[in-house]
C-alpha cells in the first residue's frame, strides 16, 4: 500500500508541475490590466515563463513589442529572475 501512495503522490506532483509550466500568458492579462489600467497589451502569446506581446501601450503611448522570460531554476533557489526586452 505504501508504494502505491508514493506513486500517486509523484503523479499528482508531476501533473501540477506540468500544469504550471504550460499556463498560457493571456490568462494573466486581465488581472494585470485591472491593476495597471494605463497599460494595454495586444497580441499576447506564449506561457507565463516565456511571454511575447506584439504591442504594448502605456498611458496611450505605444511602447512597442515586449518579451519576458522567467528563469524557473531561480525559483527553485527562492529567487525571482525576470528578464524583459522592449523593441520598437
C-alpha positions as CSV (number, residue, x, y, z in Angstrom):
1,X,0.0,0.0,0.0
2,X,2.8,2.4,0.8
3,X,4.5,2.2,-2.7
4,X,1.1,3.0,-4.2
5,X,0.7,6.2,-2.2
6,X,4.2,7.2,-3.2
7,X,3.4,6.6,-6.9
8,X,0.1,8.5,-6.6
9,X,1.8,11.4,-4.9
10,X,4.6,11.5,-7.5
11,X,1.9,11.5,-10.3
12,X,-0.1,14.3,-8.7
13,X,3.0,16.5,-8.2
14,X,4.2,15.8,-11.7
15,X,0.8,16.8,-13.1
16,X,0.8,20.0,-11.1
17,X,4.3,21.0,-12.3
18,X,3.3,20.3,-15.9
19,X,0.1,22.3,-15.5
20,X,2.0,25.2,-14.0
21,X,4.6,25.1,-16.8
22,X,2.0,25.4,-19.5
23,X,-0.2,28.1,-18.2
24,X,-0.9,30.5,-21.1
25,X,0.2,34.1,-20.6
26,X,-3.1,35.6,-21.8
27,X,-4.8,34.3,-18.5
28,X,-2.7,36.8,-16.6
29,X,-3.5,39.8,-18.8
30,X,-6.9,40.7,-17.3
31,X,-5.7,40.8,-13.7
32,X,-2.6,42.8,-14.8
33,X,-4.7,45.3,-16.7
34,X,-7.1,45.7,-13.8
35,X,-4.1,46.6,-11.5
36,X,-2.5,48.8,-14.2
37,X,-5.3,50.5,-16.1
38,X,-2.8,52.7,-18.0
39,X,-1.3,49.5,-19.6
40,X,-2.8,48.0,-22.8
41,X,-1.4,44.8,-24.2
42,X,-2.3,43.3,-27.6
43,X,-1.2,40.1,-29.3
44,X,-0.1,38.2,-26.1
45,X,1.4,34.8,-26.9
46,X,3.4,32.1,-25.0
47,X,3.3,30.8,-21.5
48,X,3.9,32.6,-18.2
49,X,7.5,31.5,-18.4
50,X,8.2,32.9,-21.9
51,X,5.8,35.7,-23.0
52,X,5.6,37.8,-26.1
53,X,3.4,40.9,-26.5
54,X,3.1,42.3,-30.1
55,X,2.0,45.8,-29.0
56,X,2.1,47.5,-25.6
57,X,0.8,50.9,-24.8
58,X,1.4,52.8,-21.6
59,X,-0.9,55.8,-21.0
60,X,-1.8,55.8,-24.7
61,X,1.8,55.9,-25.8
62,X,3.0,53.0,-28.0
63,X,5.9,51.2,-26.3
64,X,6.4,48.5,-28.9
65,X,7.0,44.8,-28.6
66,X,7.7,43.2,-25.2
67,X,9.3,39.9,-24.4
68,X,9.7,38.5,-20.9
69,X,11.3,35.3,-19.6
70,X,11.1,33.9,-16.0
71,X,14.0,31.6,-15.1
72,X,12.4,28.6,-13.4
73,X,15.7,27.4,-11.9
74,X,16.0,30.7,-10.0
75,X,12.6,30.0,-8.4
76,X,13.9,26.7,-7.1
77,X,16.6,28.8,-5.3
78,X,13.9,31.0,-3.8
79,X,14.8,33.9,-6.2
80,X,12.7,35.5,-9.0
81,X,14.7,36.3,-12.1
82,X,12.7,38.1,-14.7
83,X,14.3,39.3,-18.0
84,X,12.5,41.9,-20.1
85,X,13.2,43.1,-23.6
86,X,11.4,46.0,-25.3
87,X,11.7,46.6,-29.0
88,X,10.1,49.3,-31.2
